[in-house]
Each structure stands twice: as structure tokens, then as C-alpha cells.
Amino acid sequence: MAGITNAAYRRLCLEQARAQGGDSLFVCEMITSRGLVEGDATTRQMLVFDEQESVRSVQLYGTDPAYVGKATEILCAEYGVAHVDLNFGCPVPKVTRKGGGAALPWKRTLLGEILEAAVTAATPYDVPVTMKTRKGIDEDHLTYLDAGRIAEEAGVAAIALHGRTAIQSYSGTADWDAISRLVEHVDIPVLGNGDIWEAADAVRMVEQTGADGVVVGRGCLGRPWLFRDLAAAFLGEASTRSGRVPGLPRLGEVAAMMRRHADLLCQHMGEERGCKEFRKHVSWYLKGFPVGGDLRRDLALVTTLAELGDLLAGLDPAAEFPVSELGHPRGRQGSPRKRVALPEGWLEDVDGTGCVAREDASETTGG
Ligand SMILES: Cc1cc2nc3c(=O)[nH]c(=O)nc-3n(C[C@H](O)[C@H](O)[C@H](O)COP(=O)(O)O)c2cc1C
């Protein structure tokens, strides 16, 4: 997730999964192919990995097969990346307006060319390429089934489906039936995405859709221990998937997690930037806990680790986890868009042979 899954947060989540004897693939924030190929400084700075990350996984945004191929090659050759995911799910107008993100799979031939370019570049390094997409542009312009077939033909290792269309953005509920349909439609592994708030949701999604795995989005905001719960739910209780998870953390445990998060951010970015970066996570961590407005505000303005320590000491460690928050959406939701911004005439043909959508080197808005 753009702006969230930097090296520090991936490390924290990894620690949680491993504490329960599990593991997960934690994907680096999305970077643009063009930015990487052209040596853009911000893009390169995002390609930082923690020493504990044994599998380096990066999501690429791209609309031009030449840039995507070259960027994949750079990731494999120079950054030791072991997994490349391609983003075709971003619903943000400035991205879809140029034919990128969730708009791109409408152009079937272009999609195939991009996927093939990535797979061709990654194959000599034995690096699997996956793709992530949405159901389509809107209910009248669905793309996911064709995208699955095209991905399979291009040699893509797995496809992740977010069960919403671009016009829905993050609103409403994800359509898990679409995930089931994709599972039926392709022979490559399908990863389901959308509305996994608790480990039990992930277990339910896999059971209900037949998906081979799940992709977690907003559910982990301020909840790195979701990956501990997922490990427990999928690996625990002999061979049956119980969906049972370790106990809910009290505020003291959450405060310790917040401190660990901030420490890791500061280790990776320095104290000033790390504390600034940490601020956006505060409200997610504290959602539903009995914490006064002043303390919340001060935490969200923290500037040093020492100050953070003092403020966290003001939380009641015994406060119980607010169970009313369980199973509820976190982070972005909003309402559906009125229309999806697309390039002029984009929907008129589904082929897109020779059509190269203009690629922005500094696209960082995500999926
Ligand atoms: C802040 C934020 C940033 C995101 N960035 C990305 C991204 O860079 N790449 C991507 O594929 N999806 C991105 N997403 C979408 C999520 O990965 C996920 O597909 C979506 O939120 C639906 O899953 P959920 O209902 O579990 O949240 C982002 C979502 C949020 C809220």
C-alpha cells in the first residue's frame, strides 16, 4: 500500500507473522517503471528493504511494455528482488485518465504485451511475476476474466483480484463471487482481495471462493498483529483452518506495537522523518480505545522518540480492545465515483495494439 508498506512497516508485520510461526509476502510500496528506468531519486529511495526481509517483493506500476520490461530487469538484477507484482488496480482519476491502473486491462493486447515484457525480463532470474487488478472499470465494462486468461497466457504466476470496479473506488463491499468466478476461469493461482478485516474473514474468503490465498489491504492499518492472527488461523489447530486467533491486544500491547513501529521507522529514515511518518498511523492504532482528545492530538504531532515514550506512558495499558471495532472497515472508504476518468475514446476498442498509455514517472497513488 502506497504510503504505508515501507521497509519499517513490512518488518513489523513480518515480526508479527513470524511470532506465530507463519510468514507472508509483504510487498514494497508501488513504484513506477519509468521512474525506476530513468533513475528518479524518489523511486530509488523507496526501494529499501529490511535485513529481515528474506523475500524482496515489489509492485510496479506501468503502462508501457518497454519500461515495464526494463524496470523488471533492474529490480531482478540490481535489487535482488524475488517477486514482481504489476498494478492494474489503481482507480485514481489522474491514473485512469491516462489509461493506467484499473483502466488498462480494457486494452487486452496492451495488457498482454506488458505482462509478457515483465515475464520475459524476470524469467532468466527465476523471479515470478504476478498481477493485481480490479473487476473492471464499471459493471458494464468488466475486465477481470479476460485479464486472468491473458495473464495465464503470458506466464504470470498468480493473479490477485480486488472485488470492486474502478468506479466503486473503495466504497461498498467487495464482490467475492467475482473471485470465485475467476478461480473457475483460470488455472493459475488466484488471490482474493477486498474486505479482509479480521483473520476469520480471510479464512471465510478462501473457503467461500476457492482462492489460493488472500491479499490484505486496509485491514492491517494500525493492526500489524493481523498477520499474527492470520498465521494462527491458517496454520493453527492441526490441519483444520479454525479462524481462531490469539487474544485481542489490550492498549498496553498496542502501545508497545506503536513504539516498535516508530523505532523501526526512525531506524530506517532517521528520527525526524520517522516520527513524522509515524503520525498518520496513530489514529488507526487508537481507533475505538478510550483515549482523550488531547493525548490523541499530541501523539499525532509527535516529533521525537523520547516524546513518544512519554505520551505512550499516558495510555491505560489495561484498556481492553474495543470489540465494537472488529469486522469494520478501516482507512479509505468514500463513495462511488460518478464516472471513471478515461482517455478520449478509450472504451471504443478493446484491443489497444500499438497503443501506449502515457506513463508518469512519479505516480505514487497505489491501488
Ligand atoms: C492507502 C492505500 C494505499 C494503497 N496502495 C496500493 C498500491 O500501491 N497498490 C495496490 O495494488 N493496491 C493499493 N491499495 C489497495 C489495497 O491493496 C486493496 O486492494 C484495497 O484496499 C482493497 O482491499 P481491502 O478492502 O482489504 O482494503 C491501497 C489502498 C489504500 C487504502
The ligand as an ORCA input file, in Angstrom:
! r2SCAN-3c Opt
* xyz 0 1
  C      -3.694      3.944      1.499
  C      -3.845      2.867      0.473
  C      -2.838      2.661     -0.459
  C      -2.965      1.659     -1.403
  N      -1.942      1.449     -2.270
  C      -1.998      0.397     -3.129
  C      -0.921      0.112     -4.004
  O       0.094      0.810     -4.044
  N      -1.035     -0.967     -4.802
  C      -2.143     -1.775     -4.801
  O      -2.187     -2.752     -5.541
  N      -3.178     -1.509     -4.009
  C      -3.118     -0.450     -3.176
  N      -4.190     -0.189     -2.358
  C      -5.389     -1.036     -2.445
  C      -5.297     -2.224     -1.495
  O      -4.169     -3.002     -1.772
  C      -6.529     -3.115     -1.660
  O      -6.575     -3.622     -2.972
  C      -7.836     -2.402     -1.391
  O      -7.737     -1.528     -0.286
  C      -8.966     -3.419     -1.170
  O      -8.650     -4.287     -0.138
  P      -9.233     -4.060      1.357
  O     -10.734     -3.997      1.210
  O      -8.723     -5.247      2.113
  O      -8.662     -2.769      1.813
  C      -4.114      0.842     -1.431
  C      -5.133      1.076     -0.515
  C      -5.023      2.060      0.433
  C      -6.125      2.268      1.405
*
